[in-house]
Amino acid sequence: MAMLDPAREAAPDPGVWRRALANRSFLIGLILSIAILLAGALSFFWTPYGISGVNVAARLQAPSAAHWFGTDHFGRDILSMIMVGARNSIAVALVAVGIGMLAGVPLGLWAAARGGWLDAVVMRGNDVVFAFPALLSAVMITAVFGPGAVNAIIAIGIFNVPVFARVARAGAMALWPRDYILAARAAGKGKGRITREHILPNIMHLLIVQGTIQFSLGILAEAGLSYLGLGAQPPAPSWGRMLAEAQTMMALGPHTALFPGLAIIIAVLGFNLMGDGLRDVLDPKLKAAR
């Protein structure tokens, strides 16, 4: 007779998308996130102006019909720079979150399955890595290998590993004492098979929510690293470097800092709201409470 997972019965049903769209937090976050994603995707094919040329005659122009977001101190169109910067920020955050998930989730699941001193060693190691924020990791990495987008990805990805390891371990530890897990072990299933077939599918909602949150934090971290000159290097546009370059131009052109700052706010807020909405929709405990 097939063995049923009580936790899987509480998993999202086919109407999850309908409930998600009914969640105000998720809907607002989805709209903001789609706007950023579309801007980045569109920049591969079209931007209002080129981003590599310098037009001194058009420098520091205020927002107008010709340049919706104005121009910077080199005469470049800020809207075009933001669009191309969006794809760079998204790419860095996406790869960094992928590194964190691919390394952290198996590590957390393995620690939960093994238990004992191995679990303690793995988690204390995670604590050590977690003690070094992405910014400090980037400083150390760039001190050895030099600044660049790849090193920023590595630094943010390393920081994400203990985050996903903790989430995966906490979710798995809550499931291992369940009756259906004990029944699976009594049926002769090994810990690895139980983890793949029963544990991982039932903590996916936790990982998805954490992934959206870390994605927004990855965008923010990339902007911070680029602001310090440790992220993407010229001529690749970056929201953080646009803010850094705008510091000395605030009196002459406040729009040079306003629009890149708004882009960062919209991106981070959008993915955070979407993560909060997904948590409300996918978490069985919250659904039961409602």
C-alpha positions as semicolon CSV with decimal commas, in nm:
position;residue;x (nm);y (nm);z (nm)
1;M;0,000;0,000;0,000
2;A;0,134;0,345;-0,091
3;M;0,257;0,548;0,198
4;L;0,118;0,902;0,225
5;D;0,312;1,201;0,353
6;P;0,099;1,418;0,582
7;A;0,332;1,708;0,507
8;R;0,287;1,656;0,135
9;E;-0,089;1,667;0,178
10;A;-0,041;2,017;0,317
11;A;0,168;2,118;0,016
12;P;0,036;2,377;-0,230
13;D;-0,264;2,258;-0,433
14;P;-0,324;2,340;-0,801
15;G;-0,500;2,663;-0,700
16;V;-0,183;2,808;-0,548
17;W;-0,137;3,055;-0,833
18;R;-0,489;3,190;-0,786
19;R;-0,431;3,234;-0,413
20;A;-0,095;3,397;-0,479
21;L;-0,250;3,655;-0,710
22;A;-0,511;3,725;-0,442
23;N;-0,230;3,804;-0,197
24;R;-0,168;4,178;-0,210
25;S;0,194;4,156;-0,102
26;F;0,275;3,895;-0,368
27;L;0,086;4,083;-0,642
28;I;0,263;4,414;-0,578
29;G;0,599;4,238;-0,555
30;L;0,529;4,046;-0,876
31;I;0,446;4,364;-1,068
32;L;0,760;4,543;-0,947
33;S;0,979;4,238;-1,012
34;I;0,838;4,189;-1,363
35;A;0,908;4,555;-1,441
36;I;1,275;4,511;-1,345
37;L;1,305;4,179;-1,528
38;L;1,147;4,321;-1,843
39;A;1,377;4,623;-1,836
40;G;1,679;4,395;-1,812
41;A;1,553;4,159;-2,084
42;L;1,464;4,445;-2,319
43;S;1,814;4,591;-2,284
44;F;1,955;4,290;-2,472
45;F;1,772;4,406;-2,785
46;W;1,701;4,778;-2,745
47;T;1,782;5,081;-2,533
48;P;1,676;5,442;-2,604
49;Y;2,041;5,540;-2,653
50;G;2,380;5,373;-2,664
51;I;2,562;5,347;-2,332
52;S;2,920;5,359;-2,453
53;G;2,925;5,698;-2,623
54;V;3,016;6,028;-2,455
55;N;2,817;6,341;-2,541
56;V;2,963;6,635;-2,353
57;A;2,708;6,875;-2,500
58;A;2,424;6,674;-2,341
59;R;2,582;6,622;-1,997
60;L;2,367;6,657;-1,684
61;Q;2,045;6,730;-1,869
62;A;1,732;6,716;-1,655
63;P;1,458;6,461;-1,734
64;S;1,282;6,553;-2,057
65;A;1,093;6,405;-2,350
66;A;1,425;6,322;-2,517
67;H;1,582;6,171;-2,204
68;W;1,313;6,050;-1,965
69;F;1,555;6,008;-1,674
70;G;1,800;6,277;-1,786
71;T;2,169;6,231;-1,864
72;D;2,478;6,177;-1,649
73;H;2,806;6,371;-1,633
74;F;2,924;6,202;-1,953
75;G;2,604;6,282;-2,141
76;R;2,485;5,920;-2,135
77;D;2,115;5,845;-2,112
78;I;2,038;5,736;-1,755
79;L;1,735;5,525;-1,855
80;S;1,951;5,323;-2,093
81;M;2,217;5,281;-1,823
82;I;1,957;5,162;-1,573
83;M;1,813;4,910;-1,819
84;V;2,154;4,756;-1,890
85;G;2,246;4,775;-1,522
86;A;1,931;4,577;-1,440
87;R;2,046;4,275;-1,636
88;N;2,388;4,288;-1,470
89;S;2,236;4,305;-1,120
90;I;1,990;4,025;-1,200
91;A;2,264;3,804;-1,343
92;V;2,489;3,851;-1,040
93;A;2,205;3,787;-0,793
94;L;2,075;3,485;-0,987
95;V;2,412;3,310;-1,010
96;A;2,497;3,394;-0,648
97;V;2,166;3,250;-0,524
98;G;2,222;2,944;-0,743
99;I;2,563;2,890;-0,583
100;G;2,412;2,924;-0,237
101;M;2,132;2,678;-0,310
102;L;2,344;2,418;-0,489
103;A;2,599;2,411;-0,209
104;G;2,393;2,502;0,097
105;V;2,081;2,287;0,053
106;P;2,264;1,950;0,018
107;L;2,490;2,049;0,307
108;G;2,197;2,130;0,535
109;L;2,007;1,815;0,436
110;W;2,317;1,601;0,491
111;A;2,378;1,755;0,835
112;A;2,016;1,691;0,937
113;A;2,027;1,332;0,813
114;R;2,358;1,244;0,977
115;G;2,313;1,427;1,307
116;G;2,560;1,395;1,593
117;W;2,905;1,548;1,578
118;L;2,898;1,577;1,198
119;D;2,592;1,799;1,222
120;A;2,766;2,012;1,484
121;V;3,083;2,045;1,276
122;V;2,892;2,143;0,961
123;M;2,681;2,401;1,138
124;R;2,976;2,554;1,325
125;G;3,154;2,579;0,992
126;N;2,849;2,757;0,853
127;D;2,861;2,995;1,148
128;V;3,219;3,083;1,062
129;V;3,131;3,156;0,698
130;F;2,819;3,345;0,805
131;A;3,033;3,568;1,027
132;F;3,192;3,718;0,715
133;P;2,934;3,929;0,529
134;A;2,939;3,945;0,150
135;L;3,105;4,286;0,156
136;L;3,394;4,169;0,373
137;S;3,428;3,849;0,168
138;A;3,443;4,058;-0,149
139;V;3,715;4,278;-0,002
140;M;3,924;3,972;0,079
141;I;3,861;3,807;-0,258
142;T;3,932;4,122;-0,460
143;A;4,248;4,183;-0,257
144;V;4,379;3,856;-0,404
145;F;4,213;3,833;-0,747
146;G;4,116;4,194;-0,818
147;P;3,771;4,359;-0,849
148;G;3,510;4,236;-1,094
149;A;3,161;4,095;-1,137
150;V;3,282;3,733;-1,112
151;N;3,447;3,794;-0,777
152;A;3,134;3,972;-0,655
153;I;2,928;3,667;-0,754
154;I;3,167;3,437;-0,566
155;A;3,156;3,654;-0,254
156;I;2,776;3,680;-0,248
157;G;2,739;3,310;-0,335
158;I;2,966;3,206;-0,047
159;F;2,762;3,420;0,189
160;N;2,441;3,249;0,068
161;V;2,568;2,896;0,138
162;P;2,517;2,901;0,518
163;V;2,181;3,077;0,475
164;F;2,037;2,796;0,263
165;A;2,213;2,531;0,473
166;R;2,039;2,660;0,786
167;V;1,698;2,676;0,619
168;A;1,733;2,326;0,472
169;R;1,859;2,179;0,800
170;A;1,584;2,343;1,008
171;G;1,314;2,221;0,770
172;A;1,459;1,870;0,757
173;M;1,503;1,844;1,134
174;A;1,135;1,926;1,179
175;L;1,039;1,636;0,948
176;W;1,273;1,357;1,058
177;P;1,071;1,270;1,375
178;R;0,744;1,245;1,177
179;D;0,564;0,911;1,171
180;Y;0,580;0,870;0,794
181;I;0,959;0,919;0,803
182;L;0,988;0,655;1,075
183;A;0,768;0,425;0,865
184;A;0,991;0,480;0,563
185;R;1,298;0,391;0,768
186;A;1,123;0,081;0,901
187;A;1,047;-0,016;0,540
188;G;1,420;-0,024;0,471
189;K;1,470;0,309;0,298
190;G;1,809;0,470;0,357
191;K;1,858;0,825;0,476
192;G;1,963;0,944;0,133
193;R;1,652;0,806;-0,033
194;I;1,427;0,941;0,241
195;T;1,587;1,283;0,200
196;R;1,525;1,282;-0,176
197;E;1,175;1,136;-0,174
198;H;1,021;1,276;0,145
199;I;1,228;1,553;0,303
200;L;1,328;1,770;0,006
201;P;0,983;1,785;-0,162
202;N;0,826;1,895;0,166
203;I;1,068;2,180;0,236
204;M;1,067;2,322;-0,117
205;H;0,832;2,602;-0,013
206;L;1,088;2,714;0,245
207;L;1,367;2,713;-0,012
208;I;1,161;2,900;-0,272
209;V;1,071;3,175;-0,027
210;Q;1,428;3,203;0,097
211;G;1,548;3,210;-0,263
212;T;1,337;3,514;-0,349
213;I;1,455;3,695;-0,038
214;Q;1,822;3,615;-0,104
215;F;1,773;3,726;-0,464
216;S;1,669;4,072;-0,347
217;L;1,958;4,080;-0,100
218;G;2,190;3,972;-0,381
219;I;2,083;4,274;-0,589
220;L;2,142;4,499;-0,290
221;A;2,482;4,340;-0,219
222;E;2,588;4,377;-0,584
223;A;2,493;4,744;-0,576
224;G;2,690;4,793;-0,255
225;L;2,999;4,621;-0,394
226;S;2,980;4,820;-0,717
227;Y;2,940;5,139;-0,514
228;L;3,275;5,059;-0,351
229;G;3,431;4,973;-0,685
230;L;3,447;4,598;-0,614
231;G;3,169;4,485;-0,848
232;A;3,122;4,518;-1,224
233;Q;3,393;4,734;-1,376
234;P;3,358;5,002;-1,644
235;P;3,230;5,017;-1,909
236;A;2,965;4,771;-1,780
237;P;2,687;4,980;-1,619
238;S;2,598;4,912;-1,257
239;W;2,340;5,077;-1,034
240;G;2,582;5,096;-0,743
241;R;2,858;5,261;-0,948
242;M;2,605;5,505;-1,094
243;L;2,526;5,613;-0,738
244;A;2,897;5,644;-0,657
245;E;2,959;5,857;-0,966
246;A;2,658;6,074;-0,885
247;Q;2,792;6,173;-0,542
248;T;2,990;6,467;-0,674
249;M;2,710;6,572;-0,911
250;M;2,423;6,596;-0,663
251;A;2,415;6,976;-0,664
252;L;2,420;6,997;-1,044
253;G;2,206;6,696;-1,126
254;P;2,022;6,525;-0,839
255;H;1,846;6,304;-1,094
256;T;2,176;6,120;-1,152
257;A;2,139;5,963;-0,807
258;L;1,759;5,963;-0,781
259;F;1,679;5,716;-1,059
260;P;1,950;5,454;-0,991
261;G;1,848;5,467;-0,625
262;L;1,484;5,417;-0,717
263;A;1,579;5,121;-0,938
264;I;1,753;4,953;-0,643
265;I;1,458;5,025;-0,413
266;I;1,203;4,889;-0,661
267;A;1,404;4,572;-0,727
268;V;1,470;4,493;-0,361
269;L;1,118;4,583;-0,252
270;G;0,961;4,384;-0,534
271;F;1,140;4,057;-0,464
272;N;1,102;4,098;-0,087
273;L;0,727;4,151;-0,118
274;M;0,701;3,856;-0,354
275;G;0,890;3,640;-0,102
276;D;0,659;3,749;0,180
277;G;0,355;3,671;-0,033
278;L;0,490;3,330;-0,129
279;R;0,554;3,253;0,236
280;D;0,192;3,335;0,320
281;V;0,063;3,118;0,035
282;L;0,301;2,821;0,055
283;D;0,354;2,781;0,430
284;P;0,104;2,518;0,551
285;K;0,111;2,655;0,908
286;L;0,010;3,000;0,795
287;K;-0,265;2,857;0,577
288;A;-0,396;2,656;0,871
289;A;-0,389;2,965;1,093
290;R;-0,606;3,150;0,844
